[in-house]
Every structure is written in C-alpha cells, then in structure tokens.
Amino acid sequence: MIPLSLEAVASAVGGRLCDVADSSALMTAPAVVDSREVEPGGLFAALPGEHTDGHAFAANAVKAGAVAVLATHPVGVPAVVVEDVLDALAALARTVLAAVPDVTVIGLTGSAGKTSTKDLIAQVLPERGETVATVKSFNGEIGMPLTVTHLDNGVRHLVLEMGARGIGHITHLTRIAPPTVGLVLNVGTAHVGEFGGREQIAKAKGELVEALPADGLAVLNADDPLVAAMASRTRARVLTFGTGNGADVRAVNVALDTSGRASFTLTAADAHARVDLALHGAHHVSNALAAAAVAIGLGVGVEKTAAALSRAVLVASGRMEVTDRGDGVRIVNDAFNANPDSMKAAFAAIEAMADGHRTVAVLGEMKELGADSSDEHRQVGRLAAAYIDVLIAVGDEDARTMASAAQEGNPHMHVVNAGDRDHALALARGLIQPGDVVLVKGSHSVGLEHTAVCLAQPDTLAGDR
C-alpha cells in the first residue's frame, strides 16, 4: 500500500476529516468494505449492504486497527466524510494508481473464465516483476478500487478483472484504472438476460479494448468471432490466441489425462514449449493461452511462460476444485457460478475424469438468462442426458425443466429434484456410491458451494446402508 496521510486521503476523495486527532496519521494498508477484514492502518469504507449499513460497524473497524472510516456522516470515530462512499473509493483508487506511474495495468473481461485466467496471469507475470491481481473475483465498481489500494512502489503489474452487467460499466472501470493491456476472453451467455443478447454483450466487453492507448496491447480470442471482431475497435497492437492456425499464440497437440488435466504445446512465432496444466478441465487450455498471450505480449519468453503455466495451481475455490475422498468418490466443486457455456465445459471435464465410472451431477439453476432461461435449462438437461448417469436438479421451475429434459433425453437416467442446497445434500449422500465422479455446479445464489464442501467430506454411502 502507498502510504497516504488522512489529509491526503480527504483531499483525494473530496471529503472532510471528522473526529481525527492527527491529520498526518497514515493509511498504510488497503481499503476494505468488511470490518472483519480490516488490517492495522487500513481504511474501512462504510457502504450500505443488503441487510445492514456499514456505518454501524465503524467503531468495530477502528477498534480492529483501521486508521479511519470512509463515511457519509460522522460516526464517532476518525472518519473521512464524503457525499458518496463508492465515488470516493474510485477517487482514492485513481490517486493510488497515479502514485505508481511505472505499473502496467492489465484489464480482462469475458463471459466466463475471468477469475481462473486472472489467477494464471498472476502466476506467470512474476517472471518479469511483482504482480498484484484482483482479490477473489472482486471485479466491479466496489471490488476493483479495493484491489488498486493494494499497490506499492515495488509492483510492476496490476491485473484487474472487469465485469459488466450493462453497457458502459467497463468504460466506467477503465476510467478508474486505465489499462495498458486489455484481454477479452469470450462472449457467451452469462447475464444475457440483462444485456438482451450476445451482440450487446460483445458491445459491452469491447469497451475494454476501446479504452486502450495507441501504444497498448489488445489480447483477443481468435476462436470467438465476436471477440476477434473487436480488433477493429482499438488503436492498440492486437495479439490473438486460440487453437486455430491463424492465432498468434496457439495450443497444438492438446490432450487430456484421466483426471481431465490438459497438456499441449504452446506455440508463438517460431518458439514452442510443452505445457502440463495441473488444473482440471479442457476449458483451461483457452484460459492458459490467454494468460500466455498476455505474458508473451509483455516480453516473457515462451519457455518461461510454459514453465510458469505448468507450475500454476488452483487459487480460487469452487472452480473445478477436485477432491478425491478416501472412499473412492471424486467430488468436483465447480459451484461458484454457472451459465450454459460453463455447464458444457464442466460436462466435458467430467467425461474425461469418469474413465468408466458412474457420473453424478448436482446441478443448480442458472440465473440471469432472461426470456431464454427455460430454453437454456432445457438444452442443458438434454446435454446432461449424454454425459451424466444420476442427476439432482436443484431449484424451482427451471430446475424442473432441466430435469424433465434430461429424463426425456435418457429414460434410463436416474433424475430427482431438490428444492434447495440442503435437500440436494441429503439426496446426494443417499445416492453417491463408491467410485462415483460427482459434479456440483450452479449459479452462486443457489448456494451449492456449501453442498460441495460437505460432500467432499466422507460420509455414509448408499452402498453402506
């Protein structure tokens, strides 16, 4: 963290100091919005939440070590009082970033794979200097400024996820942290209900490359036509990645082992190097290529990039997180989120892992699909019928639609419905048998991460009863 006096913080955010005994007291740790995550010397931003107002935790935050609270009114402890806390966070992030002029800002967006790719980039770029990346999946107008406050003078790369739920969102984020490198992974169906179609999603995602300077770098997925077309929307140099011959950074000789881990030859210009990923799922080939293209575009050699990718480990939970239980059951926790594209990728991974074993899927509903929701759940159900032996569909009407389509697609398939995550857990514990490969996946709001974590712990199997 770049040390800032409270006086400097107030000046940066257009606020006034209240109940501050010493205006020269330093903010020496990042800003947070959860009082339980305060570090000594940090700043607590009191934002309104779904159930309570952050201002109610101001005293607790200072007691935990916060140097002050960013608030909209006096709170009885040292505070920087502003009109709007969210706007103040953005202004603070801009000030911190300006204090580290040599940092390269790398923005990335896409309908799927942002967090996994961000974590890969963060494990490759240290080859050329210290790297700070988005915390967890904090990729919006709250989380992104919080990540920026982690900067210090030794950081050379700042990797920022940029999420969007509408036109103009990414433009707003790029004004907080102007990128030098912009990576667009894909244009899928996530949040299609909010955008109104894939073309509108592409319009929103392309705002990232539009924000790049002429001497910047746009990294685009050559395998996705809507992303490849964004080359015409940027002044920056374009570097493409993909599996086709036309991509600048390519994967050839892709293979999966029986645990669903991919290996391939990374190819760029005339250089080649083998990559053996420790991550599960063929979809990580594209994520790894994206990370490789960013690194190579910034000057990391192909061999060093391939070696770093081969060393990379899973960082974020709930994304193809594999646990092999002592009783022979494999749990695949991919429950952080779900959309039609990521469901297809998960099924392909499960097929590779099954290797003749029975497959069980605990699938929650996919949210934010708008008018297409029923049709998308029906298609996922039909697809599940080709890959899955036992299906537990979790949720309400859309889950029942998915279950019905699966049963129609495979009349011999064992299909049951569960109303919520706890019901799903009870059903799964009764149905799982030794040797099963179990996929747990659904939109975040369904809460199946809890179900997956519980299933990863050995329990009484149906065959033991």
N, C-alpha and C positions, 0 to 999 in steps of 0.2 A: 504494500500500500504506500502511495506517495503521501508523506505526512503533510497535513493541512491544519492550520490553526482554525479554531472555531470562527474567528473573524473572517478568515479567508473562505471558509465554507459558506458563511452567511452572505458574503459578497458574491460568491459564485452562483448561489441559488436565489439571490434577490430577497433574502429573508432578514429578520432581526433577531438579535440574541435576547433571550429571556431567562432569568434566574441563573445566569452564567457569572461566576465569580471572577474567572480569569479568561479573557477573550483570546489569550495566546495559548490556551490549552490545546494540545494537538490531537487530531483524529489520526490514529496510526494503524487502524485495522479496517477491514471492509465494512460497507453498509449492509444491514440485514433488515428483513421485514418480519422476522420471527424472533421475539425476545429471548427465546431459548437458545438461539444460535449466536448471541452476542459474544464477541471477543473483547478482551480488555483494550480500550482505546477505539473501539468501533463506534459506528453511528447507527442508531435504531430509527428506521423510517416507520412512522405510525400511520399505516394505511387502514382504511375500513375493510373488514373481511366479510365473509358470507354470514357469520354468526355473531361477530363482535367487532368492536373498533379497536385498532391498535393503540390508540391513545390510552386505553385502560391499562396497558402493560408498560407504560413509560417508566414508572418508578422501578418496576422489576428489571427493566433493561439497564437502567443506570446502576442499580444495585449489582447487576451481573458484570459491570465494567464498562458500559457504554459511556463515552465522553459527553454525549448529548443525544437529544431526540430531535428528529425532524418532524415537526408537528404543525397543525393549522391553528393552534391556540396554546396558551401557556398550560403546562402540565405539572407544575410544582417542582420540577427538576430541570437541570440545564437543558435548554432547547433552542433550536433554530426555528423560528416561527415563519411559515410561508403561507401563501394563499392556497397552493395545491401541492401536496407532497409528491405526487407522481411527476409533475412537471419539474419539481425541484430535484428529484433523483436524476432525471435526464440531464439537467443543467450541471449537476455535480459530476456525472459521468463524462460530459464533454470537457469539463475543467481538468479532471484527472488524466484523460487521454491526451489533452494538449500539453500536459507536463512531461509526456514521454514521446517526443516527436519522432524518435527513430523506430518505434514499434510498427510492425506490419499488421494491419487489421485484415483478417480473413473472415468474410461473411459466407455462410452457407445456408441454403434453403432447399426445400423439396417436400413432396407429399409423404415420403417415407424414408427412413434411414438416416435422418439428420443426426440424432444423438450418437448412434453407432459410428457414423463417419466422423463426427467431431472427435470422438474418443480415439479413433485411429489416427487422425491428423495430429492430435495432441501427443501421440506416442511415436510419430515419425519426425515431426519438425524439430524436436530437441537435438537432432543431428546437426542443426545449424544455429541453435540458440535456445535460451529459455522460453518456454511457451506457457501461456495461460489460456484456458478454454472455458467455455460456458459450464457453469456448475449444474450438474444433473441435466435437466432439459429446460432450464430457465431461458426461454427463447423469445419472450415477449417484452412489452413495454415496462414490465416490472423487473423481470429476471435479468434481462440483458444489461441494464445500467448497473445492477448489483455486481455482475461479473466484471465490468470495467473497473470498479473500485478495488479490485484485487491487484491492479497493475503496480509495479515498482520500476525503478530505473534499469534493472537488470533484464527486463522482459524484452524479447525481440519479436515475439509473435503473439497476437491476441486472436483466438479462434472463437467466433461468435455464431451460434445458431440464430437464425432469424425466421421466426414463424409468422404466419399470416392467417387471418380469418376474414380478410376482405381486401379490396383494392385500396392501396395507399398505406397499408400497415407496414410493409417492408420499407417503403420510402421514408416513413417516419423513423424507423430504426436506423436507417443509413444516415440520417441527419444527426442522430445521437453519436454514432460511431461510423464515420465514413470509411468504407472498405477500400483497400488497395487490390485485394483478390476477392472475386465473387465466384462461388461454386453453386451450381444448380444441379441437384441430383436427379430429379424426375418430376413429372406432372402426373399424379394419379387421381384417386377418387376420394382421398381423405378430405373431409369438410366440404365435399361437393355440394351438399345441401345449402351451405351458407354462401358459396360462391355462385351457384347457378349453372355450373358446367365446367368441363376441363379447360375449355378455352379461356374462361375467366380466371381459372387457377393459374394458367400459364401467363396471363397478363399480369397477375399479382406477383408471381415468382420472378418474372423478368425485370421487375423494378430493381432487383439487386444488381444486375449487370448494367442497367441504365445509370446507376449511381457511380460506376467505376470511372476513374480518371483515364485520360488517354494513355498514360504510361502504366496502367494497371493490367491485371490479368483476369480474364473470364475463363472459368473451367466448366465445360459443358458436356453433358452426357450425349454422346453421338448415337446411342442406341434408342433414345427417346426423341422422336421427331419434333415434338413441341418444345423440348429443351434445345435441341440442335438449332432450331429456327431462331433462337434468341441471339445468335451471333450477329444478326442484323440490327440488334437493339443496343449495341455497345460500341464505344470508341476504343475499348481496351483490346490488347492482344488476346486472341482466343486459342485455348488449348483444349482438345477434346479427349474423352476417354470412352472406352467401350470394348466390345468383343468383336466388332466388325473390322474389316481391313482398313477402312477409312479413318479410324480413330488414331489420334497421335499417341496415346498411351493405351496399350491393349493387353488383354489377357488371352493367351493361347494355351492349348493343351490343358483345359480345365478338367479336373477330376474330383470326385467326392469319395471319401473313405466311408466305412460303415457307421461312423459317428456323425456323418453329414458335414465333415470339415473339408474345405476346398483346398486344392493345390493348383497352381498354374504357373506359367512362365510370363513374367512381366516384361513387356517389350516397349521400348521407346527409342525412336530414331534407329540406330544400329546396335543398341545395347539390349542385353537380355539377362534376366536373373530369375531364379526359381523362388516362388513364394509358397510357404506351407502355413496356412492360417490355422490358428488354434480356435477360431470362432466357428460356431455351428450354423450351417445353412448356406446354400448356394448363392443366396442374395447378397452375402457378404463379399462376393467377388466384385460386384459393382461398387460397393462401399469402399473396398480396398483400392480399387482402381481410381476412384475419385480422390482418395487420400494421397495415392501415389502421384496423380497428376498435379495436385497442389504442391507437393514436395518437389517433384521434378521441375515444375514451373518456377520454383523459387531457388533452384540450383542444387538440390540434393541429388547425388548420383543414383543411378538405377540400382546398383548393387546394394548401396547403403539403404535405399528405400525398401527394397525387397527384404533385407535382413531385419529392418525395424518392423515391417508388417508381420513377418514370421514370428517375431517376439511378442507382438501385441496380444493383450489379454482383454477379456470382457471387463468393462468398468461399470456400466450401468446395469442394475438388476432388472429383471422382468423382460429381457430381450434375448430370446433364445438361450436362456440360462439353464444349463443341463446339470441335473443331479442324478447320480446313479446310486440308488439305495442298496443297502446291504442284502436285501431280499430279492435282488434281481430286477426291480422295477426302475425304469428310467423316466424321470419327470422332466419335461421341457417347459420351463416357465417363460412364456412369451406373452405374458398377460398385461404388460404395461399399456398397450393400446392395440387397436385393430381397425383395419379397413379392408375392403375386398382384395386389394393388391397384396397386403401383408399376410392375409389369410392364405392366399395361393402360395406365397413363398414359404409359409410355415408348413403347409401340407407337403410341399416338395422336400423340405428338410426332414420331416417325419418319415416319409417314404424311404429316404436314404438311410435313416437311422434304424428303421424297423428290421431290415435284414431277415425277413421271415417271421418276426414276432408279431403278436397281435397289437393293433394300434387303438388307443382310446383318446378321444378328444373331448375336452370340457370347453365348449365354445360359448362365449357371451355375445350379446348383441353388439352390432357395430353402430355407433351413434353418428349424428350429423350428416346423414346421407340424403336428407330431404325427401322429395317425392319419389326418388328411386329406391328408397330404403327397402321396401318389400321385395322388389325385383332383385336387388343385390343380395339380400339374405337368401332368396330362393336359389340364386346361382351358386352361392357359397355352399348351400345344402347339397346341391347336385354334385358339386366338386368333392365335397366331403364323402359322398357315397362311393367315390372311386378310390379314396385313399384310406378311409377310416373304418374300423370294424365296430367300434362302440362309440356312440355319440351322446353326450349330455349337453343339451341346448339350454342355455341359461338366460332367463329374461321373460318378457311378455309376448306380445303378438309377433314381433319379428323373429324371436327365438322359435316360436311355434311354427312359423313359416319355414324357417331353416330346417327344422326337424322334419316337417312333412315332406319337403323336397328331398331330403336325404333318404327318407324311408321309401319314397316313390322311386328314387334312383337305384336303390339297392334293398329290395324287400327282405333280404336276409340279414340286414344290418340291425344291430341292437340299438334302438333310439329311445331316449327318455327325455322328459322336460324337467327343468328345475326352476323354481321361481326366483331364487337368489343364490348368492355365493355359498351360504351355509347349507342350503338344501343340496347344492351341487357337490359340496364336500362330502356330505353324508352319502349321497348316491355313488360318488366315485369310490369312496372307501369300501362300499359294498360290491362294486363291480370289478375293481382292479385285481388282476391275477399276477402271480409271479411271471416275470419275463416281459410284461407289457411295456410298451413305449407310450407315454401319456403326454399329450399336448394340452396346455392350459392357455387359452387366449381369448381376449375380448376387449372392448373399449374400456378405458381407465375407470369410467364411472360405474361399471358393473362390479368392480372390486375383486376380480379374480386373482389378483396378486396374493391376497390373503389365502385363497384356496390353494394356490400353487405352493406357497411356503408350507402350509400344513401338510399337503400331500408329499412334499419332499422328505418329511419325517416318517420313518417306517411305522406302519400301523397294522392292525389286524386285517389280513386279506380275506377276500371272499372264500378262497380255497381252504382257509384255516378254520372256517366256522362250521 
